[in-house]
Amino acid sequence: MTISGEVLPVVADVSDETAVVALTARILAHFGGVDVLVNNAGISAIAPAEETPAELWRRVLEVNLTGPFLLSREFGRAMLAAGSGSIVNIASIAGLRGVSDRAAYNASKHGLIGLTRTLAVEWGGRGVRVNAVCPGWVKTDMDDSAQAAGLYVDSDITDQVPMGRFAAPSDIAAAVAFLADPAVSGFVNGVALSVDGGWSADASWQSLRLSKR
Protein backbone atom coordinates (compact mmCIF):
# COMPACT_ATOMS: atom_id res chain seq x y z
CA MET A 1 0.00 0.00 0.00
CA THR A 2 1.28 3.43 -0.93
CA ILE A 3 0.43 6.36 1.31
CA SER A 4 0.93 9.89 0.07
CA GLY A 5 0.71 13.19 1.87
CA GLU A 6 2.55 16.30 2.89
CA VAL A 7 5.15 16.09 5.66
CA LEU A 8 6.33 19.04 7.72
CA PRO A 9 9.38 18.03 9.79
CA VAL A 10 9.73 19.91 13.09
CA VAL A 11 12.45 19.23 15.66
CA ALA A 12 11.53 19.98 19.29
CA ASP A 13 11.98 18.76 22.85
CA VAL A 14 8.56 17.43 23.83
CA SER A 15 9.28 18.09 27.51
CA ASP A 16 9.84 21.83 26.85
CA GLU A 17 6.54 23.69 27.19
CA THR A 18 7.70 26.67 25.14
CA ALA A 19 8.89 24.38 22.34
CA VAL A 20 5.63 22.43 22.33
CA VAL A 21 3.53 25.60 22.16
CA ALA A 22 5.62 26.86 19.22
CA LEU A 23 5.48 23.46 17.47
CA THR A 24 1.70 23.34 17.80
CA ALA A 25 1.26 26.86 16.47
CA ARG A 26 3.45 26.08 13.46
CA ILE A 27 1.60 22.85 12.65
CA LEU A 28 -1.83 24.42 12.98
CA ALA A 29 -0.85 27.44 10.92
CA HIS A 30 0.52 25.23 8.16
CA PHE A 31 -2.24 22.62 7.96
CA GLY A 32 -5.15 24.60 9.36
CA GLY A 33 -6.18 21.94 11.85
CA VAL A 34 -5.39 18.53 13.29
CA ASP A 35 -7.26 15.22 13.20
CA VAL A 36 -4.89 12.82 14.96
CA LEU A 37 -2.08 13.12 17.51
CA VAL A 38 0.17 10.14 18.21
CA ASN A 39 2.40 10.61 21.25
CA ASN A 40 5.29 8.30 20.44
CA ALA A 41 8.40 10.06 21.78
CA GLY A 42 9.94 8.10 24.64
CA ILE A 43 13.16 7.15 26.36
CA SER A 44 14.17 4.25 28.57
CA ALA A 45 16.31 3.98 31.67
CA ILE A 46 17.49 0.54 32.78
CA ALA A 47 18.90 0.41 36.31
CA PRO A 48 17.90 -0.94 39.71
CA ALA A 49 15.65 1.52 41.53
CA GLU A 50 18.23 2.06 44.29
CA GLU A 51 20.77 3.10 41.66
CA THR A 52 18.53 5.43 39.66
CA PRO A 53 19.53 9.08 40.08
CA ALA A 54 16.74 11.58 40.63
CA GLU A 55 17.92 13.51 37.58
CA LEU A 56 17.41 10.45 35.36
CA TRP A 57 14.05 9.71 36.98
CA ARG A 58 12.86 13.25 36.24
CA ARG A 59 14.11 13.19 32.65
CA VAL A 60 12.27 9.96 31.84
CA LEU A 61 9.02 11.30 33.30
CA GLU A 62 9.47 14.63 31.50
CA VAL A 63 9.80 12.97 28.09
CA ASN A 64 7.45 10.01 28.56
CA LEU A 65 4.67 11.66 30.56
CA THR A 66 4.97 15.45 30.63
CA GLY A 67 5.60 15.52 26.88
CA PRO A 68 2.38 13.68 26.00
CA PHE A 69 0.47 15.90 28.43
CA LEU A 70 1.78 19.10 26.85
CA LEU A 71 1.17 17.92 23.29
CA SER A 72 -2.28 16.61 24.16
CA ARG A 73 -3.16 19.87 25.88
CA GLU A 74 -2.06 22.04 22.99
CA PHE A 75 -3.39 19.95 20.09
CA GLY A 76 -6.38 18.93 22.20
CA ARG A 77 -7.53 22.54 22.36
CA ALA A 78 -7.71 22.65 18.57
CA MET A 79 -9.52 19.31 18.43
CA LEU A 80 -12.02 20.42 21.06
CA ALA A 81 -12.68 23.62 19.14
CA ALA A 82 -13.36 21.53 16.03
CA GLY A 83 -15.46 19.00 17.96
CA SER A 84 -13.49 16.00 16.73
CA GLY A 85 -10.13 14.30 16.92
CA SER A 86 -8.23 11.25 18.11
CA ILE A 87 -5.20 11.09 20.41
CA VAL A 88 -3.23 7.84 20.63
CA ASN A 89 -0.62 7.54 23.37
CA ILE A 90 2.11 4.93 23.01
CA ALA A 91 2.30 3.35 26.44
CA SER A 92 3.68 -0.15 27.10
CA ILE A 93 2.93 -3.41 28.83
CA ALA A 94 5.31 -1.87 31.38
CA GLY A 95 2.39 0.47 32.09
CA LEU A 96 0.24 -2.54 32.99
CA ARG A 97 2.76 -4.73 34.81
CA GLY A 98 6.03 -4.31 36.66
CA VAL A 99 9.33 -4.97 34.90
CA SER A 100 12.45 -5.04 37.09
CA ASP A 101 15.18 -2.41 36.72
CA ARG A 102 12.87 0.08 35.00
CA ALA A 103 11.30 2.06 37.84
CA ALA A 104 11.26 5.40 36.00
CA TYR A 105 10.09 3.93 32.70
CA ASN A 106 7.38 1.81 34.33
CA ALA A 107 6.12 4.76 36.38
CA SER A 108 5.99 6.98 33.30
CA LYS A 109 3.98 4.43 31.32
CA HIS A 110 1.60 3.73 34.21
CA GLY A 111 1.11 7.49 34.42
CA LEU A 112 0.52 7.74 30.68
CA ILE A 113 -2.29 5.21 30.88
CA GLY A 114 -3.80 7.22 33.73
CA LEU A 115 -3.53 10.40 31.66
CA THR A 116 -5.16 8.61 28.73
CA ARG A 117 -8.16 7.57 30.79
CA THR A 118 -8.55 10.99 32.38
CA LEU A 119 -8.49 12.85 29.06
CA ALA A 120 -10.89 10.30 27.58
CA VAL A 121 -13.34 11.07 30.38
CA GLU A 122 -12.91 14.83 30.07
CA TRP A 123 -12.96 15.10 26.29
CA GLY A 124 -14.94 12.15 24.95
CA GLY A 125 -18.26 13.95 25.25
CA ARG A 126 -16.82 16.85 23.26
CA GLY A 127 -15.80 14.73 20.27
CA VAL A 128 -12.17 13.94 21.12
CA ARG A 129 -11.27 10.30 21.76
CA VAL A 130 -8.12 9.43 23.72
CA ASN A 131 -6.69 5.90 23.77
CA ALA A 132 -3.38 4.16 24.41
CA VAL A 133 -1.50 1.35 22.72
CA CYS A 134 0.54 -0.89 25.02
CA PRO A 135 3.19 -2.69 22.97
CA GLY A 136 5.08 -5.70 24.18
CA TRP A 137 8.75 -6.04 23.22
CA VAL A 138 9.28 -4.73 19.68
CA LYS A 139 12.25 -5.42 17.42
CA THR A 140 13.75 -1.94 17.17
CA ASP A 141 17.12 -0.22 17.56
CA MET A 142 16.32 0.18 21.28
CA ASP A 143 16.01 -3.59 21.61
CA ASP A 144 19.22 -4.13 19.65
CA SER A 145 21.17 -1.80 21.94
CA ALA A 146 19.77 -3.43 25.08
CA GLN A 147 20.72 -6.89 23.84
CA ALA A 148 24.16 -5.65 22.80
CA ALA A 149 24.63 -4.50 26.39
CA GLY A 150 23.90 -8.05 27.57
CA LEU A 151 20.65 -7.18 29.32
CA TYR A 152 18.65 -10.06 27.80
CA VAL A 153 18.48 -12.41 24.82
CA ASP A 154 15.66 -13.15 22.40
CA SER A 155 14.43 -16.19 24.31
CA ASP A 156 13.96 -14.11 27.48
CA ILE A 157 11.23 -12.30 25.58
CA THR A 158 9.81 -14.93 23.26
CA ASP A 159 9.48 -17.51 26.05
CA GLN A 160 7.11 -15.09 27.84
CA VAL A 161 4.87 -14.48 24.83
CA PRO A 162 2.16 -17.05 24.01
CA MET A 163 2.59 -16.22 20.30
CA GLY A 164 6.32 -16.93 20.64
CA ARG A 165 7.77 -13.85 18.94
CA PHE A 166 8.60 -10.18 19.26
CA ALA A 167 6.14 -7.59 17.99
CA ALA A 168 7.00 -5.97 14.68
CA PRO A 169 6.67 -2.20 14.22
CA SER A 170 3.86 -2.92 11.75
CA ASP A 171 1.87 -4.65 14.52
CA ILE A 172 1.95 -1.45 16.56
CA ALA A 173 1.27 0.76 13.56
CA ALA A 174 -1.86 -1.23 12.72
CA ALA A 175 -3.21 -0.76 16.25
CA VAL A 176 -2.51 2.98 16.09
CA ALA A 177 -4.23 3.25 12.71
CA PHE A 178 -7.28 1.44 14.12
CA LEU A 179 -7.58 3.78 17.09
CA ALA A 180 -6.95 6.87 14.97
CA ASP A 181 -9.73 6.13 12.48
CA PRO A 182 -13.22 7.18 13.65
CA ALA A 183 -14.79 5.05 10.92
CA VAL A 184 -13.64 1.83 12.60
CA SER A 185 -13.09 2.83 16.26
CA GLY A 186 -15.46 5.75 16.69
CA PHE A 187 -16.90 4.41 19.97
CA VAL A 188 -13.55 3.31 21.43
CA ASN A 189 -12.43 5.75 24.10
CA GLY A 190 -10.19 5.43 27.16
CA VAL A 191 -8.80 2.04 26.17
CA ALA A 192 -5.28 0.75 26.89
CA LEU A 193 -4.93 -1.72 24.02
CA SER A 194 -2.29 -4.40 24.61
CA VAL A 195 -0.38 -5.42 21.49
CA ASP A 196 1.86 -7.97 23.14
CA GLY A 197 1.04 -11.40 21.72
CA GLY A 198 -0.79 -12.29 24.93
CA TRP A 199 2.07 -11.54 27.36
CA SER A 200 -0.02 -9.50 29.81
CA ALA A 201 -2.85 -12.06 29.71
CA ASP A 202 -0.69 -15.08 30.59
CA ALA A 203 -0.42 -16.05 34.26
CA SER A 204 1.00 -19.51 33.49
CA TRP A 205 4.24 -20.67 35.05
CA GLN A 206 7.09 -21.08 32.58
CA SER A 207 6.92 -24.83 31.96
CA LEU A 208 3.15 -24.66 31.45
CA ARG A 209 3.47 -21.66 29.15
CA LEU A 210 6.06 -23.35 26.97
CA SER A 211 4.15 -26.64 26.88
CA LYS A 212 1.40 -24.90 24.86
CA ARG A 213 3.69 -24.01 21.94
PECORMO-V306644 format. One record per residue. N is the residue number from 1. PSI is psi in whole degrees, -180 to 180 (NA if undefined). NEAR is the number of other C-alpha atoms within 12 Angstrom. Layout:
n:N psi:PSI near:NEAR
n:N psi:PSI near:NEAR
This chain:
n:1 psi:134 near:3
n:2 psi:129 near:4
n:3 psi:128 near:6
n:4 psi:158 near:6
n:5 psi:168 near:7
n:6 psi:139 near:9
n:7 psi:133 near:10
n:8 psi:98 near:14
n:9 psi:133 near:10
n:10 psi:127 near:16
n:11 psi:128 near:15
n:12 psi:155 near:20
n:13 psi:113 near:24
n:14 psi:-16 near:34
n:15 psi:-6 near:27
n:16 psi:112 near:22
n:17 psi:-43 near:23
n:18 psi:-42 near:17
n:19 psi:-40 near:20
n:20 psi:-42 near:28
n:21 psi:-44 near:26
n:22 psi:-43 near:22
n:23 psi:-46 near:25
n:24 psi:-46 near:33
n:25 psi:-40 near:22
n:26 psi:-44 near:22
n:27 psi:-46 near:26
n:28 psi:-36 near:21
n:29 psi:-36 near:14
n:30 psi:-46 near:16
n:31 psi:-16 near:16
n:32 psi:-1 near:15
n:33 psi:-178 near:25
n:34 psi:136 near:32
n:35 psi:-37 near:29
n:36 psi:138 near:29
n:37 psi:126 near:39
n:38 psi:114 near:35
n:39 psi:99 near:37
n:40 psi:-12 near:29
n:41 psi:135 near:28
n:42 psi:153 near:31
n:43 psi:159 near:29
n:44 psi:163 near:31
n:45 psi:113 near:32
n:46 psi:108 near:28
n:47 psi:149 near:21
n:48 psi:147 near:16
n:49 psi:-39 near:20
n:50 psi:-10 near:14
n:51 psi:11 near:16
n:52 psi:115 near:21
n:53 psi:149 near:17
n:54 psi:-34 near:15
n:55 psi:-42 near:13
n:56 psi:-43 near:22
n:57 psi:-50 near:29
n:58 psi:-41 near:23
n:59 psi:-41 near:26
n:60 psi:-45 near:32
n:61 psi:-34 near:33
n:62 psi:-45 near:31
n:63 psi:-46 near:34
n:64 psi:-22 near:40
n:65 psi:-49 near:40
n:66 psi:-40 near:29
n:67 psi:-53 near:37
n:68 psi:-36 near:43
n:69 psi:-48 near:38
n:70 psi:-46 near:30
n:71 psi:-40 near:41
n:72 psi:-41 near:42
n:73 psi:-48 near:28
n:74 psi:-52 near:31
n:75 psi:-30 near:36
n:76 psi:-35 near:39
n:77 psi:-43 near:29
n:78 psi:-40 near:31
n:79 psi:-43 near:31
n:80 psi:-38 near:28
n:81 psi:-35 near:18
n:82 psi:-18 near:18
n:83 psi:17 near:20
n:84 psi:157 near:29
n:85 psi:164 near:38
n:86 psi:130 near:45
n:87 psi:129 near:50
n:88 psi:116 near:48
n:89 psi:132 near:50
n:90 psi:102 near:44
n:91 psi:-130 near:45
n:92 psi:159 near:39
n:93 psi:-18 near:35
n:94 psi:-8 near:35
n:95 psi:-6 near:36
n:96 psi:-26 near:31
n:97 psi:166 near:25
n:98 psi:139 near:19
n:99 psi:123 near:25
n:100 psi:151 near:18
n:101 psi:23 near:20
n:102 psi:47 near:29
n:103 psi:-48 near:31
n:104 psi:-45 near:39
n:105 psi:-48 near:40
n:106 psi:-45 near:35
n:107 psi:-40 near:33
n:108 psi:-39 near:39
n:109 psi:-34 near:44
n:110 psi:-44 near:32
n:111 psi:-37 near:32
n:112 psi:-37 near:44
n:113 psi:-40 near:39
n:114 psi:-41 near:27
n:115 psi:-43 near:37
n:116 psi:-49 near:41
n:117 psi:-39 near:27
n:118 psi:-46 near:22
n:119 psi:-35 near:34
n:120 psi:-40 near:32
n:121 psi:-42 near:21
n:122 psi:-38 near:20
n:123 psi:-15 near:30
n:124 psi:-40 near:29
n:125 psi:-8 near:18
n:126 psi:16 near:23
n:127 psi:1 near:29
n:128 psi:116 near:42
n:129 psi:142 near:42
n:130 psi:122 near:53
n:131 psi:169 near:47
n:132 psi:147 near:48
n:133 psi:134 near:41
n:134 psi:89 near:40
n:135 psi:151 near:37
n:136 psi:-155 near:40
n:137 psi:129 near:41
n:138 psi:141 near:29
n:139 psi:99 near:24
n:140 psi:179 near:17
n:141 psi:-33 near:13
n:142 psi:-41 near:18
n:143 psi:-43 near:24
n:144 psi:-43 near:17
n:145 psi:-36 near:16
n:146 psi:-41 near:21
n:147 psi:-37 near:18
n:148 psi:-28 near:13
n:149 psi:0 near:12
n:150 psi:21 near:13
n:151 psi:-29 near:18
n:152 psi:170 near:18
n:153 psi:170 near:19
n:154 psi:-44 near:23
n:155 psi:-26 near:15
n:156 psi:-32 near:17
n:157 psi:-54 near:26
n:158 psi:-30 near:27
n:159 psi:-18 near:29
n:160 psi:-14 near:32
n:161 psi:120 near:33
n:162 psi:-33 near:28
n:163 psi:-6 near:23
n:164 psi:27 near:24
n:165 psi:168 near:25
n:166 psi:159 near:31
n:167 psi:152 near:31
n:168 psi:152 near:21
n:169 psi:-35 near:20
n:170 psi:-30 near:16
n:171 psi:-42 near:24
n:172 psi:-41 near:34
n:173 psi:-40 near:22
n:174 psi:-39 near:18
n:175 psi:-40 near:31
n:176 psi:-45 near:37
n:177 psi:-39 near:24
n:178 psi:-49 near:25
n:179 psi:-26 near:36
n:180 psi:-24 near:34
n:181 psi:110 near:27
n:182 psi:-18 near:23
n:183 psi:-26 near:13
n:184 psi:-15 near:13
n:185 psi:32 near:22
n:186 psi:-19 near:21
n:187 psi:18 near:22
n:188 psi:119 near:28
n:189 psi:129 near:35
n:190 psi:20 near:33
n:191 psi:141 near:33
n:192 psi:97 near:37
n:193 psi:113 near:36
n:194 psi:129 near:31
n:195 psi:75 near:36
n:196 psi:14 near:36
n:197 psi:16 near:29
n:198 psi:3 near:27
n:199 psi:-53 near:32
n:200 psi:-12 near:28
n:201 psi:-15 near:20
n:202 psi:112 near:20
n:203 psi:15 near:15
n:204 psi:153 near:18
n:205 psi:165 near:14
n:206 psi:-45 near:19
n:207 psi:-36 near:12
n:208 psi:-42 near:14
n:209 psi:-48 near:21
n:210 psi:-23 near:18
n:211 psi:-15 near:13
n:212 psi:5 near:16
n:213 psi:NA near:15
